[in-house]
Amino acid sequence: FVFTPKLPNPETPTFCSGYVVLLGDHVTTDAGTGVVHTAPAHGQEDYFAWMAHHAQHHSDNTITCLVDEKGWFVTPKPRNPETPTKSSHLTYAGCYTAEAGTDLAGLFVQTQGTAKVLEQLAQSGALVSVSEITHRFPYDWRTKKPILLRATKQWFAKLDSLHALGHQDTLEPLLNDTTISHVQKVMLEHGGTDAWWTQPLATLLAPGFDPAQYVKGTDTLDVWFDSGSSWYAVLPKDTVADVYLEGSDQHRGWFQSSLLTSLAVQRKAPYKNVITHGFILDERGQKMSKSLGNVLVPHDIIEGHPKKKIPAYGVDTLRYWVASTDYTSQVGIGPSTMVKISDHVRKVRNTARFLLANLNDFDPRVDAVAYDDMTSLDQYMLHLLHELQAQITDGLVDFLNVEMFDGLD
């Protein structure tokens, strides 16, 4: 289907006289007309519809994005008059740039650019009405500003045939204790880390390695390599850490880099357990931010903050909150949370005071009661105490603090 657009641009000789209507699976007919605008450079569903059309017709699928990385309309590039015009009206070579026009170049899309487009529609007689609506739109969590999607060129590593490398014979691994010590010695003798760039490959390689079999790389290592090799400097030789503890964002970072470097050098993981914790949010589940005014710092909880109307809870209350929280997911904290935690701490303290007061002059050699002589209620309480002890012990072994405090509650 082809229609004639209402916005001819006499300044652009390559004006496109019509556009093809695409069929898209993402468009529904249960609401509206079932016809939507398509912007392959600014929407994922539109992009897939565009690529599917060109895959079906074996035509050029080049996409020209008229918006730069700052959200401004870019100046349209003039078409080379010697280049023949392609038959498909969906080709972006000239058509879409002509639609944008030179009047839009340099204008921010979501402000001045939008106003200019409305002005052009009104001048051409194609504008029926203008009104504001409320709809869902992506916003940046940090700047709180709307996000404009853009199609950009990216490169990807094709991994389809990597599995074949697992059946290939490779050279002896270059990274081990001997080669690392040799490189360290070379750096000490030849001006530090600059030795990697100033010394030949034969000097950097340990004895027994043929320089003809290796190529010295000058690329920068992953930024996590330094922290990922911390086990080498911190742990005694042949020692494995009991726990590596970090946030959920470190599966790709510290956890992985530590595992890779350790496996390369000592053929084993540097840790026995990996614990992933969530992040601290406010009571509404929002990220703490100074701009939102929802930041709660530990000092205010411990010492109090009169201006914020936060009482002084003391360090034990804060410690109780940390220890009793399910760290495996996101953790919320705020004024009401601290009130509840303070009540828990008060109950524990009052119970401890009551027990200690009753045991003030207790002498187990004289006052102890044999289990068989106890009342059924006392025996049952000892049973509950034994279960609590087992629950706390298991929680400590499995690093599940929340299970220990569930037993106390």
N, C-alpha and C positions, 0 to 999 in steps of 0.2 A: 504494500500500500504506500502511496506517495501523496504528500500534501505540500502545498506551496506556503512557505513561511511568510509572516507578515512584516518581517524586519529586513527589507532589502537595504544594503549598504552601498550607495553609489560610489563611495571612495575605494571600494575593494573590487577590482575587476574579476576576481575569482569567486564571486558570490555564488553559492550553491542554490539551485532553483528548487530542490526538493529533498526530502529525507525519507528513508525507509522506516517503516514501523516494525519493530521487533516483537516476537512473541516470547514472553517470559513466564517461567513457572512460579516466580515469586509474586506475581500479580493475581489478586483474587477479585471475584465479581460479587461477593456478598456485601460489599460496601462501595459506594462511589460509582464511577463509570466503568471501572476496570481498565482504564487507560491512564498511564502515569508517564512522567517525563523520564528520560534515560540519560544518565551522565556516567559513562564507563570510567572516567578518570576520577570519580568522586564517590563511588559506592561499590561495595563488594558484589551485591546481587546484580547490579547493572553491568559490572565488569564481566561476570560469568556469562550473562546473557549475550554480551557483545562477542566474547570469545567463542561461544557455542555457535553463533550465527556464522562467523567467519570460518570456523572449522567445517561447517556444513557446506559452505559455498567455496571453500578453498581460496578465499580472498585475503587481501592485506588486512591484518588486524592491528596495525599501528595505532597507538593512542597518544594523542597530543594533549598534554595537561596545560591549560592556560593560566594556571595559578602557581606562583612560585612558592618557595618554602616559607615565606613570610605571610602568605595569604593574600598577596597582591596579584591582580591581573598582569600578565606579562605582555609585552609588545608583540603583536602578531608578526611572524616572519613572512615577508613577501614571497610569493611563488615564483620560481624560475620560469619565465615564459617559454623557454625551450623544452621544458619538461612536459610530456603529453599528459592530458587529463585522464584519470582512471575512470572507468565506466561506472563503478559502484559509487552511489551517492553516500555510502557510509564511510568512505575514505576520509580521514581527517586532513588530508593534504589540501589545505586551503579552505575547506568548507567551514570547519569549526572556528578557525581563526577569524574568518570573515564574520561569523556570527558574533564573536566577542567584540570585534571592532576596535579601532584605535582609541575611541573615546573612553574605553574601560581600562586601558593600560595604566598601571601604576596605582589603581584604586584598590583599597582593601575590600575583599569580597563581601564580608558580612556587615559592612557599614556603608561607606561611600559607593562601593560597587553595586550593592543592592538598590540603593537610591537611584543610581544612574540607570540601571536596567528598568526600573519602574517608570522613570522619566521617558526612556526610549519607547516603552510599550504605550504610554499615554500619547506621545507624539505621533505614533504610527496608527493610532486608533484601534489597537489590539487589546487595550486594557479595559476589562469590564468593571471590576471593582477591586478595592484594596481593603483588607481587614487583617487583624492579628488573630492568630490561633495559638493554643497551647499544645505542644506535642513533645514527644520524647526525643532528646538530642544528646549526643555524647559530650561530656564536659571533662576537662583536665582536673584531676583531683588536687593538684598542687596550686595552680593559678586560678582555679574556679572559672575558667573561660571556655567557651565552646571550642570543640575540636573540628577542624576542617580536614576531611580525608582527601588525600592526593595519591594518584598513581605515580609511582617512581620506579626507575629501573633498579633491579636488585640482581645479585648473583647468588647462585646456590651450588653447593657441592653435590654432584650426582653420586649417590651411595649404592646404586643398584648392584654393582659388581665388586664391592669391597670384600664380600665374603670369600671371593676367590683368593685374596691375599693370604688367607689363613692356611692355605695349602702350599704356599711358596716357601722355599728355604731362604732364610735371611742370615745376615752376618751376625757375629757375636754381639750382644748388646753392648753399646758404647758406654752406658751409664752404670757404673758400679763404684765400690769403695776405692779401688785402685786408680781408676781414671779421674775420679773427683779429686782425690788427694794430689794427683799429678797436676791437674789444672790449677789447683790452689797454690802449689809450689811455683808454677810458671808465673802466676799473677804476682806473687810476692817478689819474684826476681826481676820482673819486667814492668814495674809501674802500676800494679793493681789491675782493675778490671779493663783498662785500656789495652791490656795484652791480647785480649781476644781479637781486637782489630789490627794491632800492630805486629803480632807474631805470626809466622807462617803455620800452616796446618801441621807440619811435621813436628814443630815444637810443642804444640798444644796436645797432640796425641801421646798417650802413654806408650812405653816400649811394647813392641809386639803388634801394633796396629799399623797397617799399610796406608799411608796418606793417599795413595791412588784410589783407594776404595771409599773415600769419604769426601764430602764437600762441606766447607765451613759456612754455616748459615749466619746471616746478619739480621734476621728478623727478630723482633722483640717477643720474648716469651709471654705467655698468658700472665695477666696482672696478678693472678692468684698463685703464681709459682713460688713467690717468696714465703707467703704464709703457708702454702701447701707443703713446703719443705721444713716447716718449723719443728716437726717431730725429730728431725736429724740433729737439731741444735739443742732441743729441750730434753728429750728423753735419753736415758742411758742406752748404750748399745744393746741391741737385741731385746729391748723393752717395748711392750705394746701398751698404749694408754687404755685405761678402763673405759673412759667415756670421752667422746667428742660432742660438745654441746653448742648448738648455734640455731639461728632462726631458719625458717622454712626456705629462705632465699639462698641458702648455702649448699643446697644439693648440687647445683651447678658450680658453686664456688669452692669454698674451703673443703667441704667433705670430699668432693671429687678430686680436686688437685692434690690433697693429702694422700688419697688412695692411689692415684696414678704414680706419683713420685715414689711412694713407699714400695709399691709393687715393682717398679723399675729397678730399685736399688737393692731391696732386701727380700723380694719375692713374697711379701706378706703385707696385710693391711696394718696401718699404724694404730688402729683402735679395735677394741672388742665390741663396743656399742656406739651407736650414733643416736643422739636424742635431738629431735627437732621440736622447737617451741614456737608458739605463735607470737603475736605482737600485742602490745598494750594499746587498747582503745579506750574511748570514754564510755560512759554508761549507755549511750545510745548506739554504740557500735561504730562510731566515727573515729577516724584517725585524729590523734591529738595535733593541734596546730595553734600557733600563736595568733594567727589571723582569726580563728574561730573562738579564741579565748577559753578553750577547754583543756588546757594543759594543767596537769596536777603533778607537781614535783615532789620527790620524797621528803625534802626538807620541810615543806609545808605540812605534810602529814605528821611528821615527828614533832616539830616545834610549834605547829599551828600558824595560822595566818589570819589575824583579826580583820583585815580589810576584805578578805575573801570569805570571812565567817567560817573558817576552818579551825576547829579546836585542836589542841595538841593531843594526839593519840599515843605518842611515844613510839620508840623503836620496836618494842615487842609486838605491837598491833600490826605494824607494817610487815614485820617478819612473818607473823601468823598468816597474813593475807598472801604473801609470796609462797609460803610453804603449803597452803591449803588450796591453791589455785590449780585447776587443770591446765597445765602449760601446753598441752598438745594442740590446743586450738587458740583462737584469738581471745584475749583476756580483757574484760572491761573493768574499769575502776572509776570511782567518783565519790561524791559526798555520801550518798545513800549506801554505797558499798562499804565504806569505812565505818558507818554507823553499825551495820550488821556484824562486821568483823570485830568491832569493839565490844559488842554484846557477847560474842563467842568467847573472846579473851576474858571478859569479866566472869563468865560462868566457869571457865577453867580455873581461874584464880580463886574464886569463891569456894569452889569444890576442894581445891588443894588446901586452902586455909582451914576448911572444916575438918578435913581428914587429919591434917597435922595437929590441929588443936585437940582432937580426940586421942591422938597417939602420943601426946606430950610425955606422959609418964609410963608408956607401954614398954614392958620388958618381955621380949619373946621367950626368954628362958623360964619365966614365971607365968606370964599371961597368955601364952599361945594355947590355942584350942585345936585338938586333933580333928582331922577332916570328918571322921565318922561321928564325932560328937557335935558337929555343927548342925544348925537347922537347915532344912531344905532350901530356904531362901538364901542363906549364906553360901551353901554349896553351889547354888545356881549362879550367884554373883561371881564366885571364883571361876566357874565355867565361862561366863561372859568375859572375865578378865583374861583368861587363857586364850580365848578366841581373838580378843583385841590384840594381845601380844603377838599372836601368829600373823594377824592381818598387818600389823605395823612392820613386822620383820619381813614379810613377803613384799610389802610396798617399798621398803628400803632396798631390797635386793633387785627389784624390777624397776626402780626409779619412778614409782607411782605414788607420789606424795599425797595426791588427792584421796587415795584409798585409805591411807592412814588416818586422815582427818575425818573421813566419812565414819570411821569406827568411833572416833571421839564424839561426834555429833549424835 
